[in-house]
Amino acid sequence: MVLPYLPFTSADQPATSVVAVTKSDSTADPSGPFRAILIDGTAGAVKFTDIAGNAITLNNLQQGVIYPICFSRVWSAVTAATDIYGLK
């Protein structure tokens, strides 16, 4: 599957880098977009903006799990999880 709107060619390819995500309620992370999210600290809710521009909140994301969700921003106001990383 080719993803022409993202800086990678296939969702099946492994990530090539891991970047600490900066939470913000006003702007997308300048290091994004990302192909997956990893919670390395405290588990909890994460509000993010997906590639289509939708703001979505997922509750109870667990520490150590890689969630294959393409996103551009993690919001700070609702997000309770800590030490969030984006995979590129």
N, C-alpha and C positions, 0 to 999 in steps of 0.2 A: 504494500500500500504506500503510495507516494503522498507526502504531505507538503504541497508546494508553498504553503503560507508559513511554514516553520523553518528554522535554520538547520533542520536535519531531514533526511530523506525517508526514513521509515520508523514507525513506532516500534518495530521489532528489533532495531539496532540497540546495542547497549549504550548507556550514557557515556559521554566522553569527559565530562567534568561535573563536579559538585560545588555549588555556590551557596554560601549563607544568604538567606533571603532577608531583605530589609522590609519590615512591615510598614505599610503606609495606607492612610485613608484617602489620600489625594492623588497619588501617582503610581504608575506601574514600576516595578523594580527595573532599574536600568540594565541589570545583568540578564533579564529575561528576553524572550519567553522561555519557559522551562517545559520539559517533557514529563516530569514526574515530581512528586513531593515526598520528602522524608522528614519525619518528626524524630529528632535525635534526643530531645529533652523530655519534658512533661507532656503526657498525652492530653488531648482535649479537643475542643472545637476549633475549626479553622474556617475562616471566611476568606474566599479567594475569588478572583476574577478569571474566568476561563478564557480561552483564545477567542471565542465568539463574543466576548464582552459581557457575559452574564455573571452577576454576583451570586455566589452560591456558598452556603454554610453547611459544612459536614460536621456533625457532632461526634465526639469520642474517637478521633483518629489516634491510633496507637503508636507508641514509641517503637522505632526500629522497623516499621513496615514501609516499604516503598509503594506509594499509591500512583499508578500510571495515569495521571491527570495533567493535561497540558494547561498551563496557567501563566498569567503575566503579573499578577499582584496578589499579595496576602494582606488583608486588611488588619489594622491594629486594634480597632475598637471592639470587635467581637471575638477575635482569636485568643484562645486561652492556652493553646499548645505553645511550647517553647523550643528553642534551638531547631528552627525550621530550615531545611535545605532544599534547593531546587536542583534537579538533575538536568543536564543539557546533553 
